[in-house]
Amino acid sequence: MRSASQNSGFCHSKMKMTVIYSVLFWFLLKASRCQLQCVKETFDETKFSINVTGHVNLESGSCHEISYTLTLPTNTVTAPYKMRWFKGDPANIVTTTEVDEVNSERQDSFRIYGLPQGEYEYGLKLEWGCNQTYIFPKRVHISVSALTRKPMVWVHPMVDGEGARVICRPERLCFGTADVQWKWTKADGTAKVIPGRYDGYPPFRMWNRNERYDGYPRFRMRNGNELWLTPTADDHNTNITCVAIYDYDAVETTVTLNVKFSPRILNSSQCTTDGELLVCMCISRGNPLAPITWPLVTLTDYSVSSFSSLQTVNSTITLPAADNHNTTIRCISSNELGQAVKDIPLQENLIPENVSGLNLNSKSNAVLPWIVVGVSLSLNLVLLTTLIVCTCKRSKSKSHPKELCEEMNTYASLNAKDIEQPYDIISSPNTQT
């Protein structure tokens, strides 16, 4: 016979088994009922419709909200139901919305977040009841092009040797922010990515204007979007580029630096001669343009011509060489930032020995041919006289020619003494008779 304690334990175990079997039976019954309910129903697909834009153009990284209107058969769709937007394949779900009430018409929207460049297709499907699904045949085609919204760049006024800054503000897309990178391009086309950083110094810290970093001015960045630098005249007309880097694209904006600097006269300035004229050229570079003047107060006979290109001014003065009494010619170039003065030296062969030295040389060159002609005529006269004397010697037997010869010998003797000493022997023809 069992004891009372044994009977109590047996009853307790039997109750546990009964409960377990009951639970299992309930789950089996529930599952069988669900299988009977999940049989796919047939319905009229013409009762379903969607009114939505068929094609949308976007830029890379942009967000866009697409509105649509649904028409549903209330006797077919049951609540709650789910609206699932998919990209490409219906299994590739991108967003799901659960609706607790069925209306014959529903207006809603879904949002497209930043996409890389390319072509995309989106569709909508409904799910309700037990395994009931409807996929709308209409698709939304989305074309994503390159991003064109470039960053904005502000450049504060720049002066040679003074601190300045450049600010870049990238366009903010629907999510996230852009990383900013700076690039500096010199006039010769060489470029360098600026490894700037915020170094904790107070704003507008002044650096030594002669400090350079690999040929570029000292610079630093503040929060990535602000570039601080100390430009020089050599940085004028160079380019700074702000590059905004997003998840799927990168855009940039380039600005050309306009650095103001005081004028400086170039060493290529010089003086030359053109015949009897002295031509001096003075070349100056400055920003703003620095006009050139020639302080020739005492001269009135001169002309000046000038032309400019970019930040360079070229001025030429022309004056008579004989009017210049100095060994240098001075030119002055000035703008709002300062003034430059240069005394252009004359070459040694351009410096006159006296006031009219250049004219005397030209006069002597003009008289020299006449002197040669006079000497030649005198020599011809002496030769003619000698011939006459010889003729007289041959005809000395005649009285009248003898007298004539004597007269001619006397004339030849006088002329010979004026020209040259060896001709004195002609002056005594009677000693041979």
C-alpha positions in Angstrom: 0.0 0.0 0.0 1.2 3.6 -0.8 1.6 6.0 2.0 -0.1 9.4 2.0 3.0 11.2 1.0 3.5 8.9 -2.0 -0.1 9.5 -3.2 0.4 13.2 -2.9 3.5 13.2 -5.1 1.9 11.0 -7.7 -1.1 13.4 -8.0 1.2 16.4 -8.3 3.2 14.8 -11.2 0.0 13.9 -13.0 -1.3 17.4 -12.9 2.0 18.7 -14.4 1.7 16.3 -17.3 -1.9 17.3 -17.9 -0.9 21.0 -18.1 1.9 20.4 -20.5 -0.2 18.3 -22.8 -2.9 21.0 -22.7 -0.4 23.7 -23.8 1.0 21.6 -26.6 -2.5 20.8 -27.8 -3.4 24.6 -27.8 -0.3 25.4 -29.9 -1.1 22.7 -32.4 -4.7 23.8 -32.7 -3.6 27.5 -33.2 -1.1 26.4 -35.9 -3.6 24.4 -37.8 -6.1 27.3 -37.7 -3.4 29.7 -39.0 -2.5 27.4 -41.8 -6.2 27.4 -42.8 -6.4 31.2 -42.6 -3.0 31.9 -44.5 -4.4 30.5 -47.8 -3.8 33.3 -50.3 -7.0 35.0 -51.2 -7.9 36.1 -54.7 -8.9 39.8 -55.2 -9.5 42.3 -57.9 -6.2 44.0 -58.6 -7.9 46.8 -60.5 -9.2 48.1 -57.2 -5.6 49.0 -56.2 -3.9 52.1 -57.6 -1.1 54.5 -56.8 -0.7 58.1 -58.0 3.0 59.0 -57.8 5.7 60.8 -59.9 7.2 58.4 -62.3 10.7 60.0 -62.6 12.7 62.2 -60.2 16.1 63.9 -60.9 18.4 64.4 -57.9 21.9 65.4 -57.2 24.4 63.1 -55.4 23.9 63.3 -51.7 20.6 65.1 -51.9 17.5 64.1 -50.1 14.0 64.2 -51.6 10.5 63.5 -50.3 8.2 61.7 -52.7 4.4 62.2 -52.1 1.8 59.7 -53.3 -1.9 58.7 -53.1 -3.2 55.2 -52.6 -6.6 53.8 -53.5 -7.5 50.5 -51.7 -10.4 48.2 -51.6 -11.7 48.3 -48.0 -13.4 44.9 -48.3 -10.1 43.3 -49.2 -7.4 44.9 -47.1 -7.7 44.5 -43.4 -6.2 46.4 -40.6 -3.5 46.6 -39.6 -1.6 46.5 -42.9 2.0 47.5 -43.8 3.3 49.7 -46.6 6.8 48.7 -47.6 8.9 50.7 -50.1 11.7 48.7 -51.7 14.6 49.5 -54.0 14.9 47.3 -57.1 14.1 43.9 -55.7 10.8 43.7 -53.7 12.8 41.8 -51.0 15.1 44.8 -50.6 13.0 46.8 -48.2 14.1 50.4 -47.4 11.2 51.7 -45.3 8.1 50.3 -43.7 5.0 52.1 -42.4 2.2 50.2 -40.4 -1.3 51.6 -40.7 -4.0 50.7 -38.2 -7.0 51.8 -40.2 -8.1 51.0 -43.7 -9.4 53.9 -45.9 -10.4 53.8 -49.5 -7.8 56.6 -50.2 -4.7 57.4 -48.4 -2.1 60.2 -48.9 1.4 59.7 -47.7 5.1 60.2 -48.6 8.4 58.5 -48.3 11.9 60.1 -48.2 14.9 59.4 -50.4 18.2 59.9 -48.5 21.5 60.8 -50.1 22.4 58.5 -53.0 25.6 58.2 -55.1 25.4 58.9 -58.9 23.4 56.4 -60.9 19.9 55.2 -61.8 17.6 53.7 -59.2 14.0 52.2 -59.2 11.7 52.2 -56.2 8.3 50.3 -55.7 5.6 49.8 -53.1 4.0 46.7 -51.8 1.2 46.1 -49.2 1.0 43.3 -46.6 -2.0 42.5 -44.5 -3.8 39.6 -42.9 -2.0 36.2 -43.0 0.4 36.3 -45.9 -1.7 38.6 -48.1 0.5 40.8 -50.4 0.0 43.2 -53.2 2.8 44.8 -55.2 1.9 47.9 -57.2 3.2 47.6 -60.8 4.1 51.3 -61.1 7.7 52.2 -60.2 9.5 55.5 -59.3 12.7 56.0 -61.4 15.3 58.2 -59.8 18.3 59.6 -61.7 21.1 60.9 -59.5 23.7 63.2 -61.1 26.9 64.8 -59.9 26.6 67.3 -57.1 26.8 70.9 -58.4 26.2 72.9 -55.1 29.7 74.2 -54.6 31.0 75.7 -51.3 31.0 79.5 -50.8 34.3 81.1 -50.2 34.9 84.6 -48.7 38.4 86.2 -48.9 39.1 89.1 -46.6 41.2 92.0 -48.0 44.8 91.1 -48.3 47.9 93.4 -48.0 51.5 92.3 -48.3 52.8 91.2 -44.9 49.5 91.6 -43.0 47.4 88.7 -41.5 44.2 87.7 -43.4 41.8 84.8 -43.6 39.8 82.8 -46.1 36.5 81.2 -45.0 34.8 78.3 -46.7 31.1 77.3 -46.2 30.1 74.0 -47.8 26.5 73.4 -48.7 24.8 71.3 -46.0 23.1 68.3 -47.5 20.1 66.4 -46.0 22.4 64.6 -43.5 25.9 64.9 -42.3 28.5 67.6 -43.0 31.3 67.8 -45.5 35.0 67.5 -44.7 37.0 70.5 -45.9 40.3 70.3 -47.6 42.4 73.3 -48.8 44.6 73.4 -51.9 47.0 76.2 -52.9 48.0 76.6 -56.6 50.9 79.0 -57.6 51.0 81.0 -60.8 53.2 78.4 -62.4 50.6 75.7 -61.9 52.2 73.8 -59.0 49.7 72.9 -56.3 50.0 71.8 -52.7 47.4 70.5 -50.3 47.5 72.6 -47.2 48.2 70.6 -44.0 46.7 73.4 -41.8 45.4 72.9 -38.3 44.0 74.9 -35.5 47.0 75.6 -33.3 45.2 77.4 -30.5 46.8 80.8 -31.1 44.6 83.9 -30.8 42.9 85.3 -33.9 44.9 87.4 -36.4 48.3 86.3 -34.9 51.0 88.0 -37.0 53.8 86.0 -38.4 57.1 87.2 -39.8 56.3 88.1 -43.4 59.5 86.3 -44.6 58.4 83.0 -43.1 57.4 80.5 -45.8 56.4 76.9 -45.7 57.9 75.0 -48.7 57.4 78.2 -50.8 54.0 79.0 -49.4 53.1 81.5 -46.6 52.6 80.3 -43.0 49.0 79.3 -42.5 46.8 77.5 -40.1 43.1 76.3 -40.0 40.4 76.9 -37.5 37.7 74.3 -37.3 38.7 73.2 -40.8 36.6 75.9 -42.5 38.8 79.0 -41.9 42.3 79.4 -43.3 44.6 82.0 -41.7 47.7 83.2 -43.5 50.1 86.1 -44.0 50.4 86.8 -47.8 53.2 88.5 -49.7 53.5 90.2 -53.1 54.5 86.8 -54.6 51.1 85.4 -53.6 49.2 87.8 -55.8 47.2 86.0 -58.5 47.7 82.6 -56.9 44.7 80.4 -56.4 43.2 78.9 -53.2 40.7 76.1 -53.5 38.2 74.8 -50.9 37.3 71.2 -51.5 34.1 69.9 -49.8 34.2 66.1 -49.5 30.9 64.3 -48.9 30.1 60.6 -48.6 29.4 60.1 -52.3 30.9 63.2 -54.0 33.3 66.1 -53.8 32.9 69.6 -55.0 35.3 72.6 -54.9 35.4 76.4 -55.3 38.5 78.3 -56.4 39.3 81.9 -55.7 42.2 84.1 -56.9 44.0 86.1 -54.3 44.3 89.8 -54.8 47.2 90.9 -52.6 47.9 94.7 -52.5 51.6 95.6 -52.3 53.7 98.8 -52.7 55.6 99.4 -56.0 59.1 98.1 -56.8 61.2 99.1 -59.8 62.6 96.2 -61.7 66.3 95.8 -62.5 65.5 95.5 -66.2 65.1 99.3 -66.3 67.8 100.8 -68.5 69.0 103.6 -70.8 70.1 103.2 -74.5 70.9 105.5 -77.4 69.1 105.8 -80.8 71.2 108.1 -83.0 71.4 111.4 -81.2 68.5 110.5 -78.8 68.7 109.1 -75.3 66.0 106.5 -74.6 65.4 105.3 -71.0 62.9 102.7 -69.9 61.6 102.3 -66.3 59.6 99.1 -65.4 57.6 99.0 -62.1 55.4 96.4 -60.5 52.7 97.2 -57.8 49.1 96.6 -56.8 47.2 98.8 -57.4 49.0 99.9 -60.5 51.8 102.3 -59.7 52.2 105.1 -62.4 55.8 106.2 -63.3 57.0 109.8 -63.4 60.3 111.3 -64.6 61.4 114.4 -62.5 63.2 116.3 -65.4 62.4 119.8 -64.2 65.0 121.6 -66.2 64.2 119.9 -69.6 61.4 120.7 -72.0 62.4 118.8 -75.1 61.4 115.2 -74.3 58.5 112.8 -74.8 57.1 110.0 -72.5 55.1 106.9 -73.4 53.6 104.4 -71.0 51.6 101.1 -71.0 50.5 98.6 -68.4 49.9 94.9 -68.2 48.4 93.2 -65.1 50.4 94.8 -62.2 53.3 96.0 -64.3 53.8 99.6 -65.7 56.3 100.2 -68.5 57.3 103.9 -69.1 59.8 105.1 -71.7 61.3 108.7 -72.0 63.1 110.0 -75.1 65.2 113.1 -75.1 68.2 114.6 -77.0 71.4 113.1 -75.7 73.2 116.5 -75.7 70.6 117.9 -73.3 71.5 115.4 -70.6 74.3 116.5 -68.2 73.9 113.7 -65.7 75.3 110.2 -65.3 71.8 108.8 -64.2 68.2 109.2 -65.0 65.7 109.1 -62.2 62.2 107.5 -62.3 59.6 107.4 -59.5 56.7 104.9 -59.2 54.0 105.2 -56.5 50.6 104.0 -55.4 48.4 104.1 -52.3 50.8 101.8 -50.4 54.1 103.5 -51.0 56.7 104.9 -53.5 59.8 103.5 -55.2 62.7 105.6 -56.6 65.5 104.4 -58.9 68.4 106.2 -60.5 69.0 104.4 -63.8 72.7 104.6 -64.7 74.0 105.6 -68.1 76.5 103.3 -69.9 80.0 104.8 -70.0 80.0 105.4 -73.8 76.7 107.3 -73.3 78.1 109.9 -70.9 79.1 113.1 -72.7 82.6 114.7 -72.1 81.1 118.2 -72.2 77.9 119.9 -73.0 78.3 119.9 -76.9 80.8 117.0 -77.2 78.4 114.9 -79.3 77.8 117.9 -81.7 81.5 118.6 -82.1 82.3 115.1 -83.2 79.6 115.3 -85.8 80.9 118.7 -87.1 84.5 117.4 -87.4 83.2 114.4 -89.3 81.4 116.7 -91.7 84.6 119.0 -92.3 87.1 116.2 -92.8 86.1 115.4 -96.5 86.6 119.1 -97.5 90.2 119.0 -96.1 91.0 116.0 -98.1 89.7 117.6 -101.3 91.8 120.8 -100.6 95.1 118.8 -100.2 94.3 116.8 -103.3 93.9 120.0 -105.4 97.1 121.5 -104.1 99.1 118.4 -105.1 97.6 118.4 -108.6 98.6 122.1 -109.0 102.2 121.2 -108.0 102.4 118.4 -110.6 101.0 120.7 -113.3 103.7 123.3 -112.5 106.4 120.7 -112.7 105.3 119.6 -116.2 105.4 123.2 -117.4 109.0 123.7 -116.1 110.2 120.6 -117.9 108.7 121.8 -121.1 110.5 125.1 -120.7 113.9 123.3 -120.4 113.4 121.6 -123.7 112.7 124.8 -125.5 115.5 127.0 -123.9 116.9 127.9 -127.3 114.0 130.2 -127.9 114.1 133.6 -126.3 110.5 134.2 -125.5 109.8 130.8 -124.1 112.8 131.2 -121.9 111.4 134.3 -120.3 108.1 132.6 -119.9 109.8 129.6 -118.2 111.6 131.9 -115.8 108.3 133.5 -114.8 106.7 130.0 -114.3 109.8 128.7 -112.4 109.5 131.6 -110.0 105.7 130.9 -109.5 106.4 127.2 -108.9 109.2 128.0 -106.5 106.8 130.1 -104.4 104.2 127.3 -104.3 106.7 124.5 -103.5 107.8 126.2 -100.3 104.2 126.4 -99.2 103.6 122.7 -99.8 106.8 120.6 -99.1 110.6 121.2 -98.8 111.9 118.7 -101.5 110.4 120.8 -104.3 112.9 123.7 -103.6 115.3 122.3 -106.3 112.9 123.5 -109.0 113.5 127.2 -108.0 117.0 127.5 -109.8 116.6 126.3 -113.5 119.2 129.0 -114.8 122.2 127.3 -113.1 122.2 124.6 -115.7 122.6 127.1 -118.7 
